[in-house]
Amino acid sequence: MSGTKTTLVDDLLTKPASPLRDAIIRRAKRGHYHDLETTVATPKMELDYDLRQAGFNDLADKARAGDYDDEWIRK
């Protein structure tokens, strides 16, 4: 299983702790960046923005590449 609530959180936990990192983790666990659970229109764009603001350009690139998309989306 992969996705913003699991794989993304795991990747974020490898980064140095910071208020921005921890806020992104909380949002991810709540489903804020999840296509079916969020209330925002463009969760992937918001995730990209948030990750870049936190300095996690490598994770933002992974998000753009679809690495955090749930399996049902990739099929």
Backbone as CSV, one residue per row, in Angstrom:
resi,resn,N_x,N_y,N_z,CA_x,CA_y,CA_z,C_x,C_y,C_z
1,MET,0.841,-1.178,0.000,0.000,0.000,0.000,0.883,1.238,0.000
2,SER,0.487,2.215,-0.764,1.242,3.459,-0.805,0.261,4.612,-0.763
3,GLY,0.796,5.793,-0.737,-0.065,6.963,-0.766,0.434,8.056,0.149
4,THR,-0.336,9.126,0.152,0.064,10.277,0.949,-0.065,10.021,2.448
5,LYS,-0.935,9.102,2.835,-1.126,8.833,4.264,-0.118,7.826,4.810
6,THR,0.620,7.172,3.922,1.557,6.153,4.376,2.973,6.430,3.867
7,THR,3.190,6.246,2.575,4.529,6.389,2.009,5.071,7.806,2.183
8,LEU,4.247,8.796,1.932,4.681,10.182,2.119,5.075,10.433,3.566
9,VAL,4.252,9.985,4.487,4.563,10.176,5.909,5.880,9.487,6.257
10,ASP,6.081,8.275,5.770,7.345,7.571,6.018,8.534,8.370,5.487
11,ASP,8.400,8.906,4.277,9.489,9.699,3.703,9.725,10.983,4.497
12,LEU,8.659,11.607,4.944,8.803,12.835,5.730,9.503,12.571,7.061
13,LEU,9.257,11.414,7.637,9.885,11.093,8.924,11.395,10.897,8.804
14,THR,11.904,10.748,7.583,13.354,10.651,7.402,14.006,12.032,7.336
15,LYS,13.189,13.061,7.219,13.690,14.434,7.152,13.856,14.994,8.568
16,PRO,14.718,16.009,8.710,14.883,16.630,10.033,13.563,17.222,10.530
17,ALA,13.319,17.049,11.798,12.091,17.579,12.392,12.070,19.095,12.295
18,SER,10.902,19.621,11.976,10.687,21.060,11.935,9.186,21.298,12.029
19,PRO,8.787,22.505,12.392,7.345,22.786,12.444,6.651,22.570,11.094
20,LEU,7.302,22.941,9.997,6.697,22.737,8.674,6.554,21.256,8.352
21,ARG,7.608,20.499,8.611,7.547,19.058,8.349,6.430,18.421,9.163
22,ASP,6.354,18.773,10.428,5.345,18.174,11.297,3.924,18.566,10.882
23,ALA,3.751,19.783,10.387,2.431,20.213,9.914,2.023,19.421,8.672
24,ILE,2.977,19.193,7.769,2.673,18.399,6.569,2.316,16.974,6.963
25,ILE,3.030,16.410,7.913,2.723,15.053,8.384,1.310,15.002,8.958
26,ARG,0.948,15.979,9.780,-0.407,15.995,10.360,-1.464,16.073,9.261
27,ARG,-1.245,16.947,8.282,-2.207,17.075,7.180,-2.297,15.783,6.376
28,ALA,-1.149,15.168,6.115,-1.145,13.914,5.344,-1.909,12.821,6.080
29,LYS,-1.677,12.700,7.373,-2.370,11.671,8.151,-3.877,11.901,8.194
30,ARG,-4.293,13.160,8.151,-5.725,13.501,8.148,-6.375,13.256,6.791
31,GLY,-5.564,13.043,5.753,-6.111,12.838,4.418,-6.201,14.113,3.603
32,HIS,-5.573,15.183,4.065,-5.646,16.478,3.386,-5.121,16.416,1.959
33,TYR,-4.122,15.594,1.698,-3.536,15.487,0.357,-4.077,14.286,-0.421
34,HIS,-5.018,13.567,0.150,-5.587,12.366,-0.460,-6.729,12.767,-1.394
35,ASP,-6.702,12.243,-2.611,-7.684,12.642,-3.620,-9.135,12.475,-3.179
36,LEU,-9.451,11.440,-2.446,-10.843,11.170,-2.074,-11.232,11.678,-0.693
37,GLU,-10.265,12.053,0.120,-10.575,12.438,1.491,-10.440,13.937,1.763
38,THR,-9.906,14.670,0.825,-9.640,16.087,1.044,-10.829,16.961,0.679
39,THR,-10.799,18.187,1.162,-11.807,19.177,0.784,-11.237,20.195,-0.193
40,VAL,-9.945,20.087,-0.509,-9.332,21.021,-1.461,-9.458,20.471,-2.879
41,ALA,-9.518,21.374,-3.846,-9.735,20.974,-5.239,-8.506,20.323,-5.865
42,THR,-7.328,20.754,-5.464,-6.102,20.264,-6.101,-5.091,19.830,-5.035
43,PRO,-5.332,18.689,-4.414,-4.451,18.271,-3.313,-3.010,18.022,-3.748
44,LYS,-2.799,17.527,-4.967,-1.438,17.255,-5.419,-0.651,18.558,-5.586
45,MET,-1.297,19.587,-6.101,-0.633,20.890,-6.249,-0.328,21.499,-4.881
46,GLU,-1.259,21.348,-3.958,-1.030,21.868,-2.609,0.112,21.123,-1.925
47,LEU,0.173,19.814,-2.125,1.263,19.024,-1.562,2.594,19.478,-2.148
48,ASP,2.640,19.659,-3.458,3.858,20.123,-4.105,4.309,21.461,-3.502
49,TYR,3.388,22.382,-3.356,3.707,23.694,-2.791,4.222,23.556,-1.356
50,ASP,3.509,22.801,-0.536,3.893,22.652,0.867,5.276,22.015,1.006
51,LEU,5.539,20.988,0.207,6.843,20.323,0.275,7.969,21.261,-0.155
52,ARG,7.732,22.037,-1.185,8.765,22.975,-1.642,8.988,24.092,-0.621
53,GLN,7.929,24.559,0.017,8.065,25.576,1.065,8.916,25.058,2.219
54,ALA,8.805,23.763,2.496,9.571,23.151,3.580,10.988,22.792,3.145
55,GLY,11.300,22.974,1.868,12.634,22.651,1.363,12.816,21.199,0.960
56,PHE,11.727,20.480,0.807,11.779,19.068,0.445,11.510,18.900,-1.049
57,ASN,12.369,19.501,-1.854,12.176,19.453,-3.303,12.221,18.031,-3.844
58,ASP,13.021,17.180,-3.232,13.081,15.785,-3.679,11.740,15.087,-3.490
59,LEU,11.078,15.351,-2.384,9.763,14.743,-2.142,8.701,15.373,-3.039
60,ALA,8.829,16.669,-3.302,7.897,17.328,-4.219,8.021,16.723,-5.616
61,ASP,9.239,16.440,-6.034,9.441,15.797,-7.337,8.806,14.413,-7.360
62,LYS,8.924,13.679,-6.264,8.296,12.359,-6.186,6.775,12.478,-6.253
63,ALA,6.230,13.489,-5.596,4.780,13.704,-5.627,4.317,14.007,-7.051
64,ARG,5.056,14.858,-7.750,4.709,15.183,-9.139,4.802,13.957,-10.044
65,ALA,5.718,13.068,-9.738,5.893,11.852,-10.545,4.837,10.791,-10.236
66,GLY,4.027,11.028,-9.207,2.972,10.080,-8.863,3.378,9.027,-7.854
67,ASP,4.538,9.185,-7.240,5.025,8.174,-6.296,4.137,8.035,-5.060
68,TYR,3.355,9.056,-4.748,2.495,8.992,-3.568,1.031,8.757,-3.923
69,ASP,0.745,8.543,-5.201,-0.623,8.238,-5.603,-1.000,6.855,-5.091
70,ASP,-2.240,6.711,-4.688,-2.716,5.397,-4.262,-2.715,4.433,-5.436
71,GLU,-2.641,3.164,-5.135,-2.555,2.127,-6.172,-3.714,2.212,-7.161
72,TRP,-4.920,2.506,-6.701,-6.083,2.531,-7.605,-5.958,3.631,-8.654
73,ILE,-5.193,4.686,-8.356,-5.020,5.776,-9.317,-4.038,5.372,-10.405
74,ARG,-3.029,4.605,-10.044,-1.964,4.245,-10.986,-2.402,3.229,-12.032
75,LYS,-3.500,2.529,-11.787,-3.932,1.468,-12.707,-4.636,2.025,-13.911
